């Protein structure tokens, strides 16, 4: 289990404790992405292994650090969730169950797969964010010929095939959508599982309106370019 974190000192202990409670025996790695606060110190105090990045390099670099850690230490399965408290560790258990049963190589926790699952206190996206999510959903579903409902979810689990693909290359910024397209084109079995997500416990999202606009523009271009890259239907390799 790895947790990318940037300035999550106030929430990281609860996240780690939630993982320990719901996934006993899991190795917990916190990738501290150049935080300015005490995220690394607090995570170590909660019993996690910490991989500190010297400067803030973005979510993609933090996630790839986790994949490389898993490969180096011989893990056959992985899961990751955000360090801000939005992803209940109990929901990650359901993703790992799909991987352990060999029904998928990569599993995405979807906020939108089953709207009836949501409860009153759950995360509710703004209208603008939901429009962006729908745009990615339609674009990626069209490009991959596979239905997706939550392309930007940071709650994921997978096996060693997924780790090898993402350990080889993972876009340094805004890579959630691109990684799903690469996984499908590499022949990985990618599935979604409906999950609950909560509002952030502390702080604010790093996505400003300008960054959000860039995210949308870049992701749509990446999807378009990715449609012309060769497929590897048996999972024989990745594409850059």
Secondary structure in CASP SS format (residue, H / E / C, confidence):
PFRMAT SS
TARGET T0000
AUTHOR 0000-0000-0000
METHOD secondary structure of the structure
MODEL  1
X C 1.00
X E 1.00
X E 1.00
X E 1.00
X E 1.00
X C 1.00
X C 1.00
X C 1.00
X C 1.00
X C 1.00
X C 1.00
X H 1.00
X H 1.00
X H 1.00
X H 1.00
X H 1.00
X H 1.00
X H 1.00
X H 1.00
X H 1.00
X H 1.00
X H 1.00
X C 1.00
X C 1.00
X C 1.00
X C 1.00
X C 1.00
X C 1.00
X E 1.00
X E 1.00
X E 1.00
X E 1.00
X E 1.00
X C 1.00
X C 1.00
X C 1.00
X C 1.00
X C 1.00
X H 1.00
X H 1.00
X H 1.00
X H 1.00
X H 1.00
X H 1.00
X H 1.00
X C 1.00
X C 1.00
X C 1.00
X E 1.00
X E 1.00
X E 1.00
X E 1.00
X E 1.00
X C 1.00
X C 1.00
X C 1.00
X C 1.00
X C 1.00
X H 1.00
X H 1.00
X H 1.00
X H 1.00
X H 1.00
X H 1.00
X H 1.00
X H 1.00
X H 1.00
X H 1.00
X H 1.00
X H 1.00
X H 1.00
X H 1.00
X C 1.00
X C 1.00
X C 1.00
X C 1.00
X E 1.00
X E 1.00
X E 1.00
X E 1.00
X C 1.00
X C 1.00
X C 1.00
X C 1.00
X C 1.00
X C 1.00
X C 1.00
X C 1.00
X H 1.00
X H 1.00
X H 1.00
X H 1.00
X H 1.00
X H 1.00
X H 1.00
X H 1.00
X H 1.00
X H 1.00
X H 1.00
X H 1.00
X C 1.00
X C 1.00
X C 1.00
X C 1.00
X C 1.00
X E 1.00
X E 1.00
X E 1.00
X E 1.00
X E 1.00
X C 1.00
X C 1.00
X C 1.00
X C 1.00
X H 1.00
X H 1.00
X H 1.00
X C 1.00
X C 1.00
X C 1.00
X C 1.00
X E 1.00
X C 1.00
X C 1.00
X C 1.00
X C 1.00
X H 1.00
X H 1.00
X H 1.00
X H 1.00
X H 1.00
X H 1.00
X H 1.00
X H 1.00
X H 1.00
X H 1.00
X H 1.00
X H 1.00
X H 1.00
X H 1.00
X H 1.00
X H 1.00
X H 1.00
X H 1.00
X C 1.00
X C 1.00
X C 1.00
X C 1.00
X C 1.00
X C 1.00
X C 1.00
X C 1.00
X C 1.00
X C 1.00
X C 1.00
X E 1.00
X E 1.00
X E 1.00
X E 1.00
X H 1.00
X H 1.00
X H 1.00
X H 1.00
X H 1.00
X H 1.00
X H 1.00
X H 1.00
X H 1.00
X C 1.00
X C 1.00
X C 1.00
X C 1.00
X C 1.00
X C 1.00
X C 1.00
X H 1.00
X H 1.00
X H 1.00
X H 1.00
X H 1.00
X H 1.00
X H 1.00
X H 1.00
X H 1.00
X H 1.00
X C 1.00
X C 1.00
X C 1.00
X C 1.00
X E 1.00
X E 1.00
X E 1.00
X E 1.00
X E 1.00
X C 1.00
X C 1.00
X C 1.00
X E 1.00
X C 1.00
X C 1.00
X C 1.00
X C 1.00
X C 1.00
X C 1.00
X C 1.00
X C 1.00
X C 1.00
X C 1.00
X H 1.00
X H 1.00
X H 1.00
X H 1.00
X H 1.00
X H 1.00
X H 1.00
X H 1.00
X H 1.00
X H 1.00
X H 1.00
X H 1.00
X H 1.00
X H 1.00
X H 1.00
X H 1.00
X H 1.00
X H 1.00
X C 1.00
X C 1.00
X C 1.00
X C 1.00
X C 1.00
X C 1.00
X C 1.00
X C 1.00
X C 1.00
X C 1.00
X C 1.00
X C 1.00
X C 1.00
X C 1.00
END
